[in-house]
Amino acid sequence: MKQTKQILSTGQKAFNLVEIMIALGLSTIILVSILGVFPIIQRSLLDTDNETKAGLLAQSIFASLRADYFDDADLYGMKINLNTESDEKLLYADNELNISLTPIPGKTTFLIRLKFNPSPPAYPKPPASPTLVNQLSMIIYWTPPAAVLPDSTPNLNKASFTGLIAKAITKS
């Protein structure tokens, strides 16, 4: 039997090891670059989620105050007289939007800072007359999730809300 060697014609070329290594290196660089974008997208989605929850918390607090007595409002167990209230108040909320007067150990995500103004600039209170409007300025703070930002630097995000609460119901 006669053995014949197969010879590549001059038109065909094979890949050598160097070319394969260069292709793999470029593919790895491109893949790592694409994967590096995912944490940025994840943080953006979580920030958007927290901004939405902050808006829902603000709506809940405004609705609770507007639905209660102006002279003796009950805000999640905190008694507030909107005729005279001008102190700063703090509330806390977890990720399921449960609001409380004290931090919830291991669950508090939001810090809610309330500032009341019984004489807002657009509605000055006449002397010796009852307050008819109270301006509520609210700032809701939250921290980015630890899974996204592993460092422990205090990097708080916040959303600000302002609204008027008009005297509609009074206790007799």
Buried (B, 14 or more C-beta within 10 A) or exposed (E): EEEEEEEEEEEEEEEEEEEEEEEEEEEEEEEEEEEEEEEEEEBEEBBEEBBEBBEEBBEBBBEBBBEBBBBEBEBBEEEBBBBEBEEEBEBBBBBEEEBBEEEBEEEBBBBBBBBBBBEBEEBEBEEEEEBBBBBBBBBBBBBBBEEBBEEEEEEEBEBEBBBBBEBEEEEE
